[in-house]
Amino acid sequence: MSSTISGNVASFTSNEIVYIQETQGQALSPATTQVDGSGNYTFSGLTQGTYILYTQVAPNTFIEVIVDGTHNVANVNFAK
């Protein structure tokens, strides 16, 4: 079982990157994803745990997301 985290980056620039880290130091692959033409992004295949997401649009904004490994988390959005 695995989960996804998805959302949107407002006021994104072309080639905007969203970064993800697992708070317990587990290596993630990939640890980044590029937004699509509408600013949407998705990380998939995530196991149960706590993750930190951040982006260049809001460099001082860190969003903590807890996933249970079976449910998806949507609308994890960044505003400028």
N, C-alpha and C positions, 0 to 999 in steps of 0.2 A: 504494500500500500504506500501511496505517496500523495503529496499535496502540491498545489500550485499557489503562487502569490502573483496577483496581477493588479494593474492600476494604470494611472495616467500621469504624465508629466506636463503640467500647464506651461505655456510660454516656452516650449522646448526649442532647441536649436537643431539644425540638421545634424545627424550623427550623435544625438544625445545618448549618453550611456547611464544606465542605472546599475549601481553596485550592490552586492549582497555579501554579508558575512554571517557566519554561524557564531553565536556568542560563546560557545564552548571550544572554539578553535578548530572545529572540524573543517577540513579542506573542502571547498565546493568547486565543482566544475560544471558549467562555467560560473565564474564569480561576477560576471557582468552580462548585460544584455543591452542591445540597442533598441531604442523606441522605434515604432513604425511611423508611417506618414501622418498619423493622427496623434502621436505622442503616447500611444499605448505600449505597455511592456508586460511580459510574463516570465516568471521563473517556474519551472516544473521539475518534477521528480524529487521534491523535497521530503525529507524524513521528519519525524516528530522532533521539534526543537524550537529554539528562539532565534530569530534572525534579525539583523539590522540592515536596513536599506537606506541608501543615500544616492544623491545625484549631483551633477555640476550645477544644475539650475538653482538649487537651494543647498549650497555646500555646508551650511551650518544646521541643516535640518536632518535629523536622523530619525527614522521611523522604526520602532521595534514591533515585530510581528511574531506571534506564537502560533505554530501550526501543530496539529495533532497527528499528522501523517495520513489522515483519511479524508479530511475535508479541505476544500479550497478556500482561500481568502481573496476576496476581490475588493476593488475600490480603495486600494492603498495608493492614494494620490498625492502628488507633490504640487504645491502652488508656489509661484514666484513672489 
